[in-house]
Amino acid sequence: MGAFLLTAETPIFTDAPNQANAAYLQTLLSPPTGYPFPIEEMDPEGKGIHLFLDAIEEDYGEEGYRIEVNPGKAQIYANTPVGVFYGIQTLRQLLPVEIESRELAPDATWEIPYITLMDYPRFPWRGYMLDEARHFQGKETVKDILDQMAKLKLNRFHWHLTDDQGWRIEIKQYPQLTEIGSVRPGTVVGNPFLSRKHDAQPHAGFYTQDEIREIINYAQERHIMVIPEIELPGHASAALAAYPELGCTGQPVEVATRFGIFTDIYCAGKESTYTFLENVLNEVAALFPAPYLHIGGDEAPKKNWKQCPDCQQKIQDLGLKDEDALQVWLTNWAAALLAEAGKTIIFWSDAYHPEITRSAIVHFWKGNQKKIFQAVRDGRKMINSTYLRTYLDHAYKLLPLDETYAFDPLPAELAGPPEKNMLGMEGLLWTEWVPNRARLDYQTFPRLVALAESGWTMTKKQHFNLFLARLRAFLPRLAFHHIEAAPIKDTLLPWHKRLLKKLTLLQPKQGTASSLEENDHD
């Protein structure tokens, strides 16, 4: 078998397009090994780690890569620097677990086993959504999440920044959104739907635009796209607390202290609402370089619209059928506005209507599956986050690890030519009951590892028992980053707990938990 040994003399050879990847690899390898890993210009004959672009099979796309490790070299090459970056993630998992340490690990032997493999993702969209409207986590937590996403070859960070319980993004033109809308006076105590009591502990926090740019840059270094979500027309209590005149009644609204669905939504009949939304969306679009902007659209009760003379006049002026048609019109208005800024909108599937512009991407969690799947067959793009498989806020008794792992983002109804319209998947963490980092880690891991594999690895390569064996060896890599994952035994159905006891012989030496199951190797 044999292995390539890293030493104090090992250099990183790189071509010009992979300079950033070389610097990233150097920051991974140097602290635990104590070796400098100098970055040098590409020398095909040099002994060391090689990062370079070279054509591999076209089907491997922008994110596929090839690794060849032999006595003189550890080579990673791909069609693009993104592919090289993902090769680095596999390389780090071929090294001892101590490679994750930020401190010197003098007892480790830094060997990479001889191997040749080619690897590529099943889906182009592999994401994680963090809701910070309900509980603000802060930029260091977000950066830690991005680090783990990179390790798992996840490439979309969906950032839910506005909701009834908090507005978390600075908007220069509307300072009261954060002065007032980012602070709620407390959080519900007792039954989340019936209780009117709260703990009287203010919860606050928001990101300045400079902080958001910092996080976007951090994500880009890890080839992760950051996609903001600005909810409309519903889930708007925090915005209306700051600017009550944007609601149908114009009456004061409180930043919500409880969770659920609220009737106070943006008034779709007032021109001032459209001015506000245009200014906010344009400011957000200018801040985020991603070509997408999520506008939510779910859970928008029309009670106030039905009673609002401005909304009723708008319906009449536009010749619309009813209030639902007014939301479709508003959605298309936002889509056209953002298209001028180079953005495609994404919306939640329970707001789906066939008259929503065809370019808009539907984010499935629930809804009229028959109609939505037909729309995908007809050409509409879709992201799959079926809520009983991908909602990481669910208790493990409701969504155990094996159910998460079994999630296939591509429903059988969409197999064949429509597959190209299925962009991929996201795991979602709604944070109503996630008040701190410890709970975030517990809910997210290890289920996000399972979802990463469903997004990257071909179905024929997925085997839950082997995944469990690899996962046992992978979790210590999270622990080096102070990720407090749920113990595997707490995440399984009873019969899988029995299986877990039998997996010792299946545990791999180094433990790669792929996102980590390569799609091809030799």
N, C-alpha and C positions, 0 to 999 in steps of 0.2 A: 504493500500500500504506500507507505512513505508519507512525508510531510515536508512542507516548505517552512523553514525556521526564520522567524523575524529576529534580527540582531541589532546591535547599536550601529552597524554599518549599512543597514537596509535603507535604500533611498526610495522615493516615490517618483517614478518617471511619468511625465504627463505631456500631452499636447496642449496647444493654446486653448481650445474650447473647454478643457477640463481643469483649468487652473483652480477654479472655485471648488470643484470636487476634490482635488488634491489637498487643498487647504482644509477642507472639512474632514477628510480622512486623517490628516495629520493631527487635528485636534482630538480625534477619537483615539488614536493609537498612542500618542506620546505620553499622556499622564499615567496610565497604568503600567506601561512598559518602561518608562524612563528613557526611551530612545528618541533621538531627534527627528528621524525620518525626513531628511532634507528633500526638498522638492527640486527636481532637476528636469531639464529639457529631455524630450523623448529620445531614448537611445534603444533601438530595437534589440541590440545585443547586450544591453546592461542587465545585470542581475539585481532584481528588486521587484517592487510592485509597479505594474504598468497600467495606466489609465489612458485610454485613447479611443478615438472614433474610428470605426472600420465597419464596412457594410456587413450586416448579418441578414438573415432572411427577411424579406419585406414583411411577411406576416407577423414578425415580432414587433413591428411598429416603433413608435417613439420611446416606449418604456421597456422593451425587451433588452436583454443583454446576454453576453456569453462570458463565462469564467473558465480560465484554464490555469491550473496550478500544477507546476512540475518542479523538478529540482532547482532550476535557476530563476524561475519567475512565477509571480502570481499576477496574471493578466485579467483585466476587465475591459471589455470593449463592447461597443453598441453603436446603433445608428445615430444616437443623440446623447448629449450629456445627461439627460434624464435617465436613460437606460444605464449609463455608467453609475449614476448615483444609486440606483436600486441594486446594481451589482455590489456596491460597497456595503449595502445593508445585509446582503447575503454573506459577504466576506466576513463581516464582524460576527455573524452568528456561527461561522465555522471556527472561530477562535474561542479559547476558553472563556467562561462566563465572566471572569475578572476583567475582560476588556471593557466592560461597562463601568468600571470604577473610575472615578476622577482622581484617585490617589494611587500612588505607587503600589503595585502588587508584586513584591519580589519573589514570591514562591511559585508564580505561574510559569509555565513553559509555553512560549508563544509560537505554536505550530498551527499551520493551515494544512489540512490533509490534501494530498494530491487528488484533483478532481477536474473533470470537464463537464460543464453543464450549460444549457441554454434555457432561458426562462423568460416568460412574458405574461402579462395579465389577461384575464378573461374579459374584464370590463374596463372601460376608460374612466368611469366615475366610481371612486371608492372613497366614501366620505364618513365623517363624524360630525354630528351637530351638537353644539353646546348652547343651551339656553342660559343666558346670563341675565335675562330680564327678571326672573323669579328670585334667583340668588346670584349676586355678583361674586365672581371668583378672583379676578385680578390678573394682571398680565403675566406674572411669574407662573401661575398655574396654567395659563394658556400656552406659554412657551414650553412648559413641561409636556403638555398634551401634544403639541406639535412635534416635539422630539420623539415621542412614542409613536405617533402617527407615521413619521418618517421610517422608523424601524420596521413598522408593519406594512410599509409600502402603500399607505393610504395617501390620497392626493387631493382631497377636497375637505376644507374646514368650513362648515356651514355655521355661521355665527348669528344666533338669534338674539338681537340686541334691543328690541322694543316689545312691550306687552303691557297688560293692565297693571302689573305689579312693579314696573320700573322701566325708565328710558335710560339706556346705558351708553349712548353715543353723543358726543358734543356736536351740536349744529350751530355754527357761528351766527346765522341769521335769527335763531330762536333760542336765546340763552336760557329761557325759563324751562325748556325741555329738560335740562339737567339741573337747574337751580331748584325746580319744584318736582319735575317728573321723575327724577332719579331717587327720590327719597319717599319711602312709605313709612307711616307712623308705627307700624308693627306688622306681625304676621299671625295668621289665624291660629287659634288654639281650639282644639277639639275637632268636631266633625267639619271637614273642609267645606262642605256644601251648606250645612245648616247653621253652624256657629257664627255668631256676629261678634264674638270676643277675639281680641288679639293680645299678644304678649307685651304690648306697649314698648317694644324695643325697636327703635327706628332701624331700618335697613337701607343702606345707601351705597352709591358707587357708580361711576361711569368712566368711560375712556375719553381722554382728550384726543383730538385728531393727531397730535404728535405721537401719542402712545399707539394709536391704531396704525400709523405708518411704521412705527418700530416693529409691531407684531407682523404686519404684512411683509416687511423686509425679512424678518426672521423666518417666516413661512416660505418665502420665495427661495431662500437659501437651501431649503429642504424640498423644493419643488412641490410645494403645497399651495393650492389656490384658495384664497380666503373669500368666501361669498357671504355678504351681509344679508340679514333679513330685517326688513322694515315692514311691520304689519299694517295692512289696510284692507278693508275699511274698519274691521273689528279689532278686538284686543287693543283698544286705544285709550283706556282710562288714564294712563299716565300722561299721555299727550294732552288729553282734555282737561286734566287737572291743571296743567300749565296754561292752556289756552281754551277755556270753556266755550268761547264763542264759536269754536269749530264743531261743536255738537249741535244736534237738532234743537235742543231746548235752550242752549246758552247758559244753563244753570251750572253752578259749581259742581265739580266732580272730584272725588278723592282718589289719589293713587290707591289701587285696590290692596286691601290687607288680607283678603281671602282669595281662593282660587276658584276657577270655574269660567262660566260664560256670562258676559255682561251686555246689557242692552245699550249702554252708552257707546256709540260708535261714531265715526266721522259723519257729518252731514254731507250727503251727496248732492244737495240742492243749492248750497251756497257757493258763490264764486270764490269767496275767501278761503274755503277749504281747498279748492283746486290750486289757488296761489300758494298756500302753505305746502301742500303735497309736492307741487312742482319744485319749489325752492329746496325742500328737504331732500327729495329724490335726486335732484341735480347735484346737490352738495355731497351726498353719499356716493353717487356715481363717479364724481370727480376724485373722491378719496380712495376708492377701491379700484385697482386695475383689472380685476376679474371681469370677463365679458358677461357675467350673470348678476342679477339682483333678485333676491327672493322677496315677494311681496305678501306671502301668507295667503290671506283671503278666506281662511276657514272661520267657522263659528262666529258669523256676523249676523246676529238676529236683527230682523227688519221692523221690530215693533215701533221704534221711534220714526223710522222712515214712513211708515204707514200713516202716522199722525202728523207728520211734518209738512206744512204748506209748501216749503221750499223744495222738498224732495218730490212732492206730488206735482208741483209745477214743472220740475225738471223732467219727470216721466212724461207729462203731457207734451212739453215742448219737443222732446226727442221722439215722440210717437212710440214709446215703449209699452210693453204689455203690463209690467208690474215691477215690484221692488227687486225681485231677483234679476230681471232684465237690466235694471239700473246698475246692479253690481257688475254684471257682465260688461256694460258700457264703461263703467269706471275702470275695470280691469284693462279693457282695451285702450282706454285713454292713457293709463299708466304705461302700458306696453309701448304705445306709440311715442310717448314722451321719452322713455328710456332708450328706445331704439335710436333716437337722435343722438344719444350719448354713447351709442355703440353697445348697449346692453340688451340681453334677452331676459325676459322675466321668467321666474319660476313661481308656481302657485300650488297650494295644497289641493289634493284631489277631491275633497268634499266640496270645493267651490267649482268643480268642473262643470262646464257647459260647452256644448259643441260650437257655440258662436264666439267663444274666446279665441282670439287670434291664433292661427295654427302654429306660429313660431314659438308661442309660449310653451314652456316645459311643464308638464304635470308631475308633481311630486306625490306619488301614491302612498297613502297610509290607510285610508278606508274610503268608501264611497261606492258609486255605481260601477262596480268592476266590469260588468259586461260592456257598458258604453265606453268606458275608458280604454279597455283593451281593444275594442274595435277602433277607437281613435288612433291607438298606437299602430295597429295593423294598417291604418290609412295614412300613416306618416308622422303622427305627433310623437315627439320625444318624451321619454318618461324616466324618472328615477324611482326606484322601488324601496320603500321603507314600511312594508306591511307591519302594522303596529303590534301584532301578536308575536312577531319574530325579531323586531329590531329596536323596540323601545326599551332602552337600557335602564330607565327609571322603574320598570316593573320589578317586583320582588322575584327572587330566583325561583320561588314556588310556582309563580305564574309563567315565567320565562326562564326555564333552566338552561344550562349551558348546551345540552344536547339539542334542544329545540332551536337555539340560536345557530348552532353549527349546521343544522339541517336546512336552514333557510337557503332557498335558491332564488336569487334575484330575477331569474328568467322563468316566468310561469310557463307551463306546458302550452297554454293557449297562444303564446307568442313565439313558439319555436319556429325556425325556418326563416324566411325572408324578413319578417318583422323584427328579428333579433337586433338588427342594426339600429332600431329606434329605442331599444332598451339601453340607456346610458350606463346603468349600474345601480349601486345601492348606497345607503347611508345607515349607520347606527345613530340613533337619536337619544340624547340625554336631556329630558325635561327636568327642571330642578326645583319644582314645588317642594319636594321633600329631600333636597340635597343642599343643606345649608353650609357645608364646609368641604374642604379638600378630602378629608378622610372618607366621607360618604361618596364623593364623586369617584374616587378611586375604586371603592368597593362595588359601586354599581356598574362602572365601566369595564373593569377588568375582573376576570379574564374574557368576558363576552366579546369585547372589541377584537380580541385576537381571533376568535372564531369567525366573526363577521369579516375581518380582513382576509381570512382564507377563502370565504365564500365569494368575495369580490375579485380575488386574484387567481385562484386555482381552478382548473377545469374540474368539472363534477367527477369525472372518472378517477381523478387523483385524490378525491376526498374520502377519508376513512376515519370515523370518529375515534375508534380505539387507538389508532396510531397517533391521531391528533392529541389525545389525552396524554399519551406517553411523552410526546415532544413538549407538550405544555408544561408538564411537571418539571422538565429541565429548563424551560424557558422562563418560568416565573422568577427565579433568582435574578435574572437580568433586569426585571422590573424593580426588584427590591433594591438594587444598587442605586436606583433613581428615586428611592423613597416612595415608590408606588405601593400602596397598601391594598393589593388585590384581594378579592374574596377568596378564602380557601376553596380549593377545587371541590372538596367533599360537601361544601355548603351550596354548591351550584348545580348539583346533579339530581336526577330522578333516582329513586331507591335502587333500581337494578343496575344503574351505571355506577353507583357507589360500590356495589359488589365487584363490578368490572375493574374499578380503579385499583383494587387490592391485588389484581392479577397482572398488572401492567409493568412490574419492575423489570422483567426480562426484555420488554419492548422499549425501555427508555434509551434514547440515543446518547452517545457519549457526550456530545457538545450541546444537544438540545436546540434544534431549530424548529420554531413553531410558525409556519409560513402562512400565511401570506407567503409561507415559508416552505410550503411543499412545492418544490420546483415543478414546472409543467413539462420539462423535458431534461434529460441528462444522459450522459453516457460515460 
